């Protein structure tokens, strides 16, 4: 896991479970997965060297604006060739537009896995589970997780393999969505499925027969 970007990043990582289960308080703010945070960009250049960075994150309710990083970029960002002017304009424009805003859930995803998610598409997106796993499938998934040394909070991604014979492939992936995936929990597993594959998986059972993962319709 990378080093936390700032003190708030370290705090949300430390209190991740509490945030998921209700919301601890920090500086008088109840912190949930959807609490908004903000940071600002800065650019500093010197001849052929251009450096970019982000200020520490703050809760939007405590936001004091991006005046200082914008001023620093405006004074010191232009003087590098060729990227100084380009990155300086980008930083100033971003800051004037309100900074880089994301949710606490997105911030946790970025800090844990290096996945940049700038909206509320991190965390569990859908309460309804599209599918169910048989005990044999869960056992095989956990065997593969252990063998591959994947952390428990890494999601299971399912992909159609043979649509005619109703089989699927399994991968381990980050539990984030850009809006084009279903993200839900089933039998204790976090699952990611592309929305284009919804018809293939919806209301199905996933079973492992000792050789491959089978997809069959859930009986009412």
Number of C-alpha atoms within 10 A of each C-alpha: 7 9 9 16 15 14 12 18 20 15 13 23 19 12 13 19 12 15 21 16 10 11 17 17 11 12 8 7 13 12 22 20 23 18 19 20 21 23 21 25 24 26 28 22 22 14 12 11 13 21 15 15 12 16 17 14 20 19 21 16 11 11 13 10 16 21 13 13 22 23 14 16 25 18 14 17 27 22 18 20 14 13 17 25 19 14 23 29 17 15 25 24 14 17 20 13 10 14 20 17 21 24 23 28 27 26 29 25 21 20 20 15 13 13 16 15 20 16 19 23 22 28 20 20 18 11 10 11 16 20 21 22 19 12 13 14 20 19 13 17 19 14 12 15 18 12 9 10 9 14 10 11 11 17 22 21 20 20 17 17 15 12 10 6 10 16 19 19 13 15 13 18 16 19 23 26 21 12 14 11 19 23 28 22 20 15 13 9 18 21 26 25 20 16 14 10 14 14 10 18 23 14 17 18 19 24 21 19 11 9 6 15 22 20 24 17 15 12 7 4
